[in-house]
Amino acid sequence: MMPDMALPEDANDGMKVPPKYIGILAVAIVFGGIIVALLSAQGILPFDGPMVLGITILAATVVVCCASTIMLGSVASKIPEYGDMEIRFDEGMEHYKNKEWENALLIFTELAGPRLDHKRALYYAARCYEQMDDWENVKKFCKAYLVLKPKDREVWEMLSDAHKRLFEYDEAEDAAEKASKLPESEKDN
């Protein structure tokens, strides 16, 4: 099983205004301009209708282009971090393959970070804790992983096993039931 790496939630930290509000602003500019252009064309407002419409389209385009440039820049600035994370993840996988659980775990927990938002690191950290019989941490990392990818049958089964090892039979049954409702193919995604 190789879960995907989750992009950090702070991927648009450079944006002070969420992108959906910028879209709403652009739509408001267009509709406002159309209304002013129509009123101008009917002689109600003292403006040149086609000119107002052209300026409206230009203003909306500028807003959308500036916002997308800022967003692209903030994502592009994270690319070196992702490359470094992949190198660290590969180091962790080498330790994991060599059954060096503590060394692998140090890297996977570092990659998972305080937000616990790196799916592959969460998965392999849970596997390391499983090998070390640390069932509380298996639960913690499985639950964090399942927040990001709730349809992973294998991880639900691992969580169920952790609950059983901690004599939490009701929780184990709930996790096993959730796992049984998922198709086998989810295990490989």
C-alpha positions as CSV (number, residue, x, y, z in Angstrom):
1,M,0.0,0.0,0.0
2,M,1.3,3.4,-0.9
3,P,-1.0,6.3,0.2
4,D,-0.5,9.6,-1.5
5,M,1.1,12.6,0.1
6,A,-1.4,15.2,1.2
7,L,-0.7,18.8,0.3
8,P,-0.4,21.0,3.4
9,E,-3.4,23.1,4.2
10,D,-1.2,26.2,4.1
11,A,-0.7,25.9,0.4
12,N,-2.3,29.3,-0.1
13,D,-0.8,31.1,2.9
14,G,0.2,34.0,0.6
15,M,-3.5,34.7,0.0
16,K,-5.1,36.9,2.6
17,V,-8.5,36.6,1.0
18,P,-9.7,33.1,0.2
19,P,-10.0,32.3,-3.5
20,K,-13.7,31.8,-3.5
21,Y,-14.2,35.4,-2.3
22,I,-12.0,36.6,-5.1
23,G,-14.3,34.7,-7.6
24,I,-17.3,36.2,-6.0
25,L,-15.7,39.7,-6.3
26,A,-15.0,39.1,-10.0
27,V,-18.6,38.0,-10.6
28,A,-19.9,41.0,-8.7
29,I,-17.7,43.4,-10.8
30,V,-19.1,41.8,-14.0
31,F,-22.7,41.9,-13.0
32,G,-22.4,45.5,-11.6
33,G,-20.7,46.6,-14.8
34,I,-23.4,45.0,-16.9
35,I,-26.1,46.8,-14.9
36,V,-24.3,50.1,-15.1
37,A,-23.8,49.6,-18.9
38,L,-27.5,48.8,-19.4
39,L,-28.6,51.8,-17.4
40,S,-26.1,53.9,-19.3
41,A,-27.3,52.6,-22.7
42,Q,-30.9,53.5,-21.8
43,G,-29.8,57.1,-20.8
44,I,-30.6,56.7,-17.1
45,L,-26.9,57.1,-16.1
46,P,-24.6,59.6,-17.8
47,F,-21.9,57.1,-18.9
48,D,-20.9,55.5,-22.2
49,G,-22.4,52.0,-22.0
50,P,-19.9,50.1,-24.2
51,M,-17.0,51.8,-22.4
52,V,-18.4,50.8,-19.0
53,L,-18.8,47.2,-20.2
54,G,-15.2,47.1,-21.5
55,I,-13.8,48.5,-18.3
56,T,-15.8,46.0,-16.3
57,I,-14.5,43.1,-18.2
58,L,-10.9,44.5,-17.9
59,A,-11.3,45.0,-14.1
60,A,-12.7,41.5,-13.5
61,T,-9.9,40.0,-15.6
62,V,-7.3,41.9,-13.6
63,V,-8.7,40.7,-10.3
64,V,-8.8,37.1,-11.4
65,C,-5.3,37.2,-12.9
66,C,-3.7,38.9,-9.9
67,A,-5.3,36.4,-7.5
68,S,-4.2,33.4,-9.6
69,T,-0.7,34.8,-9.8
70,I,-0.4,35.2,-6.1
71,M,-1.8,31.7,-5.5
72,L,0.5,30.2,-8.0
73,G,3.5,32.0,-6.4
74,S,2.6,30.7,-2.9
75,V,2.3,27.1,-4.2
76,A,5.5,27.4,-6.2
77,S,7.4,28.6,-3.2
78,K,6.5,25.3,-1.5
79,I,8.0,23.1,-4.2
80,P,11.5,22.9,-2.6
81,E,9.8,21.8,0.7
82,Y,8.0,19.0,-1.1
83,G,11.2,17.8,-2.8
84,D,13.0,17.8,0.6
85,M,10.0,15.9,2.1
86,E,10.3,13.3,-0.6
87,I,14.0,12.8,0.1
88,R,13.3,12.4,3.8
89,F,10.4,10.1,3.1
90,D,12.7,7.9,1.0
91,E,15.2,7.8,3.9
92,G,12.4,6.7,6.3
93,M,11.4,4.0,3.8
94,E,14.9,2.7,3.8
95,H,14.9,2.4,7.6
96,Y,11.4,0.8,7.4
97,K,12.5,-1.8,4.8
98,N,15.5,-2.6,7.0
99,K,13.2,-3.0,10.0
100,E,14.8,-0.1,11.8
101,W,11.5,1.0,13.4
102,E,12.8,3.7,15.7
103,N,14.8,5.4,13.0
104,A,12.0,5.2,10.5
105,L,9.6,6.4,13.1
106,L,11.7,9.5,13.8
107,I,11.5,10.5,10.1
108,F,7.8,9.6,9.6
109,T,6.7,11.6,12.7
110,E,8.8,14.5,11.6
111,L,7.1,14.4,8.2
112,A,3.6,14.0,9.6
113,G,4.3,17.3,11.5
114,P,2.1,18.9,14.1
115,R,-0.9,18.9,11.8
116,L,-0.6,15.2,11.0
117,D,-1.2,15.9,7.4
118,H,1.2,13.7,5.4
119,K,-0.8,10.6,4.6
120,R,2.1,8.3,3.7
121,A,4.1,9.3,6.8
122,L,1.0,8.7,9.0
123,Y,0.5,5.3,7.5
124,Y,4.1,4.2,7.9
125,A,4.4,5.7,11.4
126,A,1.4,3.6,12.4
127,R,3.1,0.6,10.9
128,C,6.3,1.3,12.9
129,Y,4.3,1.7,16.1
130,E,2.5,-1.6,15.3
131,Q,5.9,-3.3,15.0
132,M,6.9,-1.8,18.3
133,D,3.7,-2.9,20.0
134,D,2.8,0.8,20.9
135,W,-1.0,0.5,20.4
136,E,-1.9,3.9,21.7
137,N,0.2,5.5,19.0
138,V,-1.1,3.1,16.4
139,K,-4.6,4.3,17.2
140,K,-3.4,8.0,17.1
141,F,-1.8,7.7,13.7
142,C,-4.5,5.5,12.2
143,K,-7.2,8.0,13.2
144,A,-5.2,10.9,11.8
145,Y,-4.7,9.0,8.6
146,L,-8.4,8.1,8.4
147,V,-9.3,11.8,8.6
148,L,-7.4,12.3,5.4
149,K,-8.4,9.0,3.7
150,P,-11.5,7.5,5.4
151,K,-12.1,4.7,2.9
152,D,-8.9,2.7,3.5
153,R,-9.9,-0.7,4.6
154,E,-6.4,-1.8,5.6
155,V,-6.1,1.1,8.1
156,W,-9.5,0.5,9.5
157,E,-8.4,-3.1,10.1
158,M,-5.2,-1.9,11.8
159,L,-7.2,0.5,14.0
160,S,-9.5,-2.4,15.0
161,D,-6.5,-4.5,15.9
162,A,-5.1,-1.7,18.0
163,H,-8.3,-1.3,19.9
164,K,-8.4,-5.1,20.5
165,R,-4.9,-5.0,21.9
166,L,-5.9,-2.3,24.3
167,F,-9.1,-4.2,25.3
168,E,-11.3,-1.6,23.7
169,Y,-13.7,-4.2,22.2
170,D,-16.6,-1.8,21.3
171,E,-14.3,0.5,19.4
172,A,-12.6,-2.5,17.8
173,E,-15.9,-3.8,16.6
174,D,-16.9,-0.4,15.2
175,A,-13.6,-0.1,13.3
176,A,-13.9,-3.7,12.0
177,E,-17.5,-3.0,10.9
178,K,-16.3,0.1,9.0
179,A,-13.5,-1.9,7.4
180,S,-16.0,-4.7,6.4
181,K,-18.2,-2.2,4.5
182,L,-15.2,-1.1,2.3
183,P,-14.3,-3.1,-0.8
184,E,-11.1,-5.0,-0.9
185,S,-9.7,-2.8,-3.7
186,E,-9.6,0.2,-1.4
187,K,-6.7,-1.5,0.4
188,D,-4.4,-1.0,-2.6
189,N,-5.2,2.7,-3.2
